[in-house]
Amino acid sequence: MTATVLVVEDNALNLKLVRDVLGYAGYRVLEAGDAERAIEIARAEAPDLILMDVQLPGIDGIEALRRLRADSATASIPVAALTALAMKEDRARFLAAGFDGYLEKPVSVPALPGQVAALIGR
């Protein structure tokens, strides 16, 4: 079974990089450029993992996570923060907010598929 990953990223180059790396690794990749669209896709597709940029136009990644957790259809989907905010206190803040994992941007191309697999539990 192919795992599905929803990538929520408003930067087209970052989105393309993550999409290409995960697609090459065999994942089905869904895309959203903002949190509102990500929530719609998550409800419709029930991905195995959501990689959520924290700094998004409109509602941010933390608010999107809150909305996903409040909805029984999406509450159990693992969500990892995908962010350039890379200070030690940022990581702690995002994990405390309820994210299941934390990936720094720029992503490590060699490490990304393994990080995603660990978050999905494959």
N, C-alpha and C positions, 0 to 999 in steps of 0.2 A: 504494500500500500504506500502510495506517495503522500508524504506529509505536505500540508498546505501552510504557507507562511504569509501573513498579511504584513506588508511593509508600509508604514505610515511615515512619509517623508515629503517635505515641501521643496526640497532642493533636487532638481532634476538629475544632476550629476551623481549625487549620493544615492538617489533612488535607482538609477541605472546600474551603478556599481553593485549594490546589494542584490538587485534583481538578477544581474548576470552571474554573479558568484553563486547564489543559491540555486538558480536555474541549472547551471552547469553541474552542481552537486546533486541534482535530481529532485529538488523541491519544486512543488507547484507554488508559484509566487503570485499573490494578489497585490494590488497597489492602491494607495489612497494618498492624495496630496494634502488632505486636511482631516481633522479629527471627526467632523460631522460625517464625512463620507466613510471614514474608517468604521465608525459605529454601525452605519447601514450595512456595509460589507460584512462585518463581523456577525451581525444578526442573520444575514442571508446565507453566509457561507460556512460559519462555524469553523474557522481555521484552527490548526493545531497550535499555532503560536502567532502572536502579534509583536512585531518590532515597532515600537512607537517613539518617534522623535518627540522630544519634550517641548521644544520651542516650535510651535506651529501657529499659522495664522488662525484667527478666530479663537476657539477654545484650545487651551494648551494640552499637552499630553497628560498632565496630572489630572485635570478635570475630565478628560476623555476616559482615563482609567477609572475614575470614580463612577462615571456613567456606565461603563462596561460592567463593573462589579455590582452595580445596583440592579442590573437587568438579569433575570434568571436565565435568559437565553445565552448570555455571554459571560456570566460571572465566573465560570470555571476555566475560561480560556487563559493560558499563561500569557502574560504581557511583560516584555522586557523593554526598559528604557534604552533608547538609541540616541546618544547625545554627545555633543562636543563639550558639555560642562563636565570637566574631568577632574575636579578637585576631590580630595578624599571626602570632604563634607557634602559634596554634591551626590556622590554615590550613596552615602548614608541617608541623605534626605530622600532620594528616589526609592530606595529599598523600604524606608520607613513609610513612604506614601502608599506602598502596597505593590510596587512592581516586583515581578518574580525574578528579574535579572537586570543586568546593567551592562551595556556594550558601549564602549567609547568610540567616537568618530574622531579621526577617520578610522573606519573599520580595518581590522587586520584581515586581508584577503585570505591568507593561508589558514587563519584560525576561525574564520566566520562559520564555515559549515559545521565544525565540531562544537562551537559554542551554541549554535542553533540546535544541533542534535541533543546536546546536554539539557537545554531548556525544554525541549519537547519530551525528553526522557527516552530517546531511541537508543 
